[in-house]
């Protein structure tokens, strides 16, 4: 199969193996930067088209080193080793290439379980500059992007990424800052929710009181798990002003009615207050801490996906 799929591959080419199992964009880019700094050549593989179904979204990436180590996913794991061979061939020849798998692909012996097809661009990285620029912006919790020109085979960073996809002959990959979950409360529910959010890969802050220095941005979920309306009011007002992508508050519908009355008295409009998800979570009457945490974080994840698709 490899002789048909990879005509440029050399017999002595290393056997691919995953160095890290992750689909976190920042981790994948850091893997590439570390390889380049160590003097190891590497290629960036980007999913640029989907035909039918696919396990990963357009813009998904993996990095492959010349020694066969790779990081990231462009499918559900079914083609990554084959892609690594393609990437090592690109590193050896210095010529970027487009590769197709599944539907519409010449590689009949590589089939995607979902029945669809994907197109990838494999680019030999010439330097770490564009990747470092993206990582720097993400560290500042700002959106970032990479723009790839197939004609010049050049990669550039951009601070205005838009959505991942083709734009005027360039393929743009958009990166968003890591989801930040600020959990307010000194309860068991707050502790469990914070722990699960951290396991989900979020940046987590667990607070038992409101600090005016708390930084809330558009990539933040504010989770109020107090049982005290008076204590939560300063947080709610700060959150409504900062406009995070998710605001959720613990309590029954009756509790939220009282919360709404207090916010109206403070001058907030019904439209503003409607941004608060209360009762918090995706399913009602979660009576134990772990069920509540699952309910809350599932709701946060769904809201984040809607934000990215907007």
N, C-alpha and C positions, 0 to 999 in steps of 0.2 A: 504493500500500500504506500509506503513512504517513497518508493522509487517513482511512482506515478504522481504523487501529490507534490513532491518537492524535488524537482529536477536539479536545482542548484545545490542541494544539500551534499555535504561531503561525508564519506563513510565514517570518518573519525569524529563526527559531530557529537557533542556531549548529549547524554540522555536527559531530557527535561525533568525537573522536579520542582514542586512548589516550595518556595522559601517561606512564605507566609500565607495563611488562609484568611484573606480579608477582602471585602469589597468597599472598604472605606477609601475614598478618593485621596484624601491627604496622606494616608499611610502608603498608598501605592506610589504617589509622587515622591514621597520621602525615600522610599526604597530605591527609586531611580536615581535620585540625587546622591544618595550614599554610594551607590554603585559607581557612578561617574566620578565622584570625588576619590574613590579608591582606585581609579584607573581602569575600571571594567566597562567595556562597551555595553550599551543597552539599547533596546528598541521599545517604543511606545506603541501599543496596539489599541485602536479605538473602534468601537462598534458604530458604524456610520449608517447602516440601513437594516431594517427588519422586514422580512416578507412573511406574512402570516403571524404565527406566535413566536415568542422568544422568552427566554428566562431572565434576560437583563434588558434595561432600557437603552435606547439610542444614547450614545455618549459614554457607555460603560467602557472601562479600560483595564488593561493589564500591562505590566512591564516585564520584559524578558532580558536577561543578561546573557552575554556571550558564553558563559559557562553552563547555561541551561537552567539556572534558577529563575523562577518567575513568581510574580505576585499579582493578584487581582483576577477578575473573571470577566469574560465576554459572553459566556453562556452559563448553563447550569453545571459546568464541569466536564461536559462531554467532548469538547473540542480543544480545551486549553493546551494539552500536550502537543497536538498537531499544530496549533497556532505557534507554540514555542519553537518548533522546528522551522516554520516559515520565518519567524522573527530572527532566529540565528542565521538563516540564509541571507536575510536582509542586512544583518550586521556584517556578514562576511563580504558581501558584494558592494555594500554601500548604496544600494538602489532600493528606494521605497517601493512597496507594491500593494496592490489591492487583492484581497482574498475573499472568496465566497464559500460558504458551507450550507448544506441543506438544500432546500428548494432553489433551483437555478444554478447549482454548483456543478462543476465538472468532476468533482470528487464523489463519485457514486458510492464509495465505500465509507464515507463519513456522513452519517445520518443524524439529524437532530431529533430527539425523542418527541419534541413538541410538534414535529411535522412541518415547521416553517423553514425559513432560510435567513441567513445573516450575511452582511458584507462588512469586511474589516479593512482598515488601512493600517499598514505596518510601517512605522517611521523610525529610522535610525536616529537616535538622539545625538545631536552635534554639540550640545552643551547643556549645562544645568540652569542657565539664566532664566528662561521662560518658566521653568518649573518652580524655581525659587521665588519668582515674582508672584506666582499664584499662591504658594504657601505663605508668603508674607502677608498678602491680603487676607487670606483665611485666618491667619493668626490674629489679625486686627478685626475679625468678625465682619469682613466685607466680602461681597460676591466677587468672583474672579472668573477668568476664562482663558482658554488656549485656542488659538486660531491657526488652522493648518491649511496651507496652500499645496494642492496636489501638483501643480505645475512646477513650482520652485522647490517643492519638498522642504519648505521652511515652516518652523513653528514659532508663533509669537504669543506673548501674553497680552491680555486685555482686561481692563477693569469694568467693561460693560459687556458682559457675556451674552445677555438675552437668554434664549433657550438653546439647548444642544440641537444641532442640525446643520444642514447646508444653507449657506447664505452667500449669494453672489460668487459662487465658485470656491468658497472657503468652507471648511467644516469647523464649526465652533463647538467647543465643549464647555459647558457651564458648570461651575462649582459653587456650592452654597456653604456658608459657615455651618459648623456642627450645631445641631439642635441643642439649645441650652434649656434646661429645666430648673426653674427656681421653685423650690418646694418650701412653703411656709407652714409652720406648725411644729409643735413639740410632742406630737402624739405618735403612737405606734404606727398609725396609718401613714404619717409623713415619713417616718424612718423607712418603712418597707417600700413606699413609692420611690423614695430617693435611691434606695439600693437597686431596685429593678430598673430605674431609669439609667443608672450607671452601667448596669449589665447590658442595657440596650445600646450602649455607645454614646449616650448623651453626656454633655457637660452638665454637671449637677451642682447646685448649691442648696444646702438645707439651712433654712433660717428660722429662728424662733421669734424674731422681731423684725420690723422693717427698718432698713437703713437707707437714708437718702442717697447714699453712694451706690446703691444697688443698680447695676447697669442692665436695663431691659431694652432689647432691640427687636427688630422684626423677625428674628430667628429664635425667639425665646418663647417658652411656654411657662406661664405663671400659674402655679397650682396652689390654691389656698385650702389647706386641710386643717384649719382651725375650727373650733366650736365656739367662736367668740366674734360676733358681728362688729363690735366696736374696734377690736384689734385689727380686723381685716380691712376696715375702711380706708386707712392711709395707703395700703398696698393696692387696693382696687382703684383708687384715684390715680395713683402713679402709673398703674398698668394701663388704664384707659387713656391716659395722656401719651404714654410711650408707644402704644399700639403694637404689642406683641402679636404673634399669629394665633395664640391660644391663651384664653383666660378661663380658668375653671374654679369653682368654689363649692366646697362641701356644704351639704344641708338639704333639707326637704324643700318641696315647693312652697310650703308655708314660710320656712326660713327665708327663702329667696324673695318672697313677697315683702317681708319686712326689710330685707336688704335693699330692694328696689325703692321702697319708700324713703329710706334714709339717703340713698344716692340722689333721688329726685329733690329732696330737701336741700342737698348740697349743690344743686344746679345742673346735674347731669340729665341729659335727654333720655327718653325711652329708647331711642335708636342706639345711643352709646351703651346703655345698660344691656341691651339685647346681645352685645358681644360677649357677655359673661355666660359661660356654659354652667348652668346650675339647675338641677343637681349635676355635679361633675361626673364624667364618665360616659360609657356607651350603653351600659345596662343599669337599670334601677335597682335600688335596695340591695347593694353589695354590703353584706353585714359583717364581713371579716376583712382584716387589713390586706391580705394578699389578693382577694377577689377585687377589692376596691382599687388596688394598685394596677392590676391587670386592666380593669375597666378604664381607668384614667389614662394609662399609657397607650392603650389601643386608640382611644379618642385623639390623643395628641399625635400619634403616628398618622392617623387618617387626615387630620387637619394639615399636617406638614406636607403630605402627598398632594392635597388639593392646592396648597400654596405653590409647590413646584410645578404643577400642571397648569397653573393659571397663566 
